Amino acid sequence: MTVGILAIVAVLVVAGAVLFLTLPDANAFNARVERVFVENDLTTQAEIKLLEILAQSGTAFSDTLASYRMVIFVLLVFATAMLIAALVFLVMLVILNRRMAQIERTGIQVNSLLISREENTVYLNNLEFKLTAAAMETLAVLAEARLDDDVLSGAEIEAVISGRDSADCDEAAGATRIKRLRDTLGNQMVSALLVKNIARRGYMLSIDKDVIQMV
């Protein structure tokens, strides 16, 4: 990023230097008027008046050109700041996308997962989530399965919660419970990465079982 910023500044400095050097000299007009006065014997009142007008025009031209230089300088500084800001934001977006991709590959880094059945609350690291009773049951089932290194299908989740045999339970019922749990957690990244869906196997918590506590 530092190299990119230095390159932008260098390009704009070179462009500004070339622009300033190619601008005409602010005193060029006054110099020509002075040359006319020196090389010619001007004695009449009309000729002297004409020279005064020319001198005033040269002064106005000089002031205008100086203001143009200031405007160009301000625009170059503004352009430099905008390009640097754009480059910084671009780099930040790239870094953020890489971190998000890394999180998607490795899952959430959970240091503690405390499930409080009495409060219907789950504490994920420093985040507190209030859950419904049904969502708490689903999360508790997933946590117990994670402690046993088990992966539960939707039908198995429904069977544990309802107390029926898994053969008598519908896979969609368990999937609905998982969806409601994710909706209750709210944060899309947290819910999508905390509760993993393993193709053709079922659902599990993608965290280390040693960080799970249930009270």
N, C-alpha and C positions, 0 to 999 in steps of 0.2 A: 504494500500500500504506500509506503514511504517513497519508493521509486516512482510510482504512478503520480503521486502528488508533486514530486520534484520535476517530473517530466512535464506536467501541465504548467507549472509555474515557469519553467524554462521556455516552453513554447510561447506562452503569453508575453514573457519578458522580451523575447526576440522579436515577436510581432509588434509589440509596443515600441521597441527601439527603432525598428525599420520605419514604422509609421511616423514617429517623431522626427526622424532624420530626413524623411522625404517631404515633410511639410515645408513650405517656403519660409524664409527668414522674415520675422515680424517687422524688421526695420528695413526690409528691401525697398519698400515703396518710398520711405523717407529718404533713403540713400539716393534713389533716383531723382527725387525732387531737389535734394541738395546739389546733386551733380548738375542739374539743369541751371540752378542759380549760380553755380561757380563758373560754368563754361559759357554762359551767355550774359551779355551786358544788358540787364533789365533795369530800365530807368523810369518807364512810364508808370503811372498810378494803376492802370489796368493790368499791366504785367505783374506788378507786385501783388495786387489783389488776387490774381490767378494763382500765384505761388502760395499765398496764404491759404487759399482754398485747397490746393493740392496737399499742403502740409497737414491741414486738418483731416483730410481724407486718409492720409498715410497714418496719422495717429489713431483714427477710428479703425483702420484696417489692422493695425498692430494690436489694439485692445481686443478686437474680435477674434483674432488668431490666438491670442493668449487664452481667451475663454474657451475656444475650441480645444486647445491643448488640455485644459483642466477637465473638460467634459470627457475627452478621450481617456484621460488618466483614470477618472472615476469609473468609467465603463469597464476599463480593463481590470481594475481592482474588483469590481462587482462580478465580472465574468470569472475571474480566478476563484473567488469565494464560492460561487455557484458550482463550478466544476469540481472543486475540492469536496464540497458538501455532497455532490452527486456520487463521487467516487467513494467517499466514506460510507454513504448509505448502501451503495452497491456491495461493498465489501462486507458490511454488517449483514446484509441479506444473504449473501453466500455463506457466511459463517453460521448464521441461524439455520439455513437450510441443511447444512452439513450436520449441525447438532441435532436437528429434528430427525434426520435420516439415521443418525447413530442411535437416538432414543428408540426409533421404530425397530431397529435391528436388535438392540439389547434389552428393550423394555425399560420400565421406570426403575430408577434406583431407589428402592424402598429400604429405609433403615429401621422402620418400625411400623407395624400394623396392629393396632389395638382395637378389638371389637368388644364394645360394651352392649350386651343384650338388654340390660335394664334401661339404659338411656336411649337405645336405638341409635347409637352413634358409633361411627368408626373414625379413628384417628390415624391418618396416613401421613407419616412424617410429621410435619407441622400443620397439616390441613385437617380440619374437622368437618365431617359430613353427617348431617342428620338424615337418617334413612327411615323409610316406612317399615312396618313390622314385616311385611312380605319380603321387601328388599333385604332386611337384616337376616331373615331366615335363609335366603338364597346365598348371601355372602358367607354366612356361618357354615353352610354346607360346603361351599367351595373351599373355605379355609380348612375345615376338617379333612377334606379330601387332599388338599395340598400337604397337610401334615403327614398323610399316609402315602404321598407321592402318587395319588390316583388322579385319573382324568375321567370326569363324569359326562355322560351324554345327557341330552335334554330329558330323556325318559328317566334316567337314573336320578337326576336332580329332583324331578317331580315325585319320584317314588320315595325318596328320603323325606321330603317335606310332607307329603300327603300320607305316608305310612303304608302305601300300597305296594304291590309287586311291580317291578319295572316293566314286566311284560304287559301289564294292564294300563300302563301310562303312555301318554302320547308324547312324542319327541317335541312337537310344537309347543306343548305346555311348558316344558323346561326352557325352551328357547324364548318364550314369552317372559318367563321370570328373569332370564338374563337381560333381556331388553329393558325391562322395568328397572332392574338394578342399575344398569348403565344410565338410564334416564334420571334416576334418583341421584346418582353421583354428580350428574350435571356436566362436569368438565369433560369434554369429548376426548381429549388426549388421555386423561387419567383413566376414564372408563374403558376406552378402547384398548389401552395397553395393560391395564391392571388385570382385566378379565380377558384371557386369551381364548380364541376359538381355534382349536386344532382340527384340521380337516379330517373327516371320517372317524374321529375319536371322541371329541366332545369339548368340554370347557375346563379351564383350570386357571388358578391365579399365577401370574408370571412373576412371582417373587420368591425369595429364599424363605423356606419354611421356618428357619430359625428366628425370623423377625416377627412371626405371628404370635399374638397374645390374645386370649379370649377370656373375658370376665363376665 
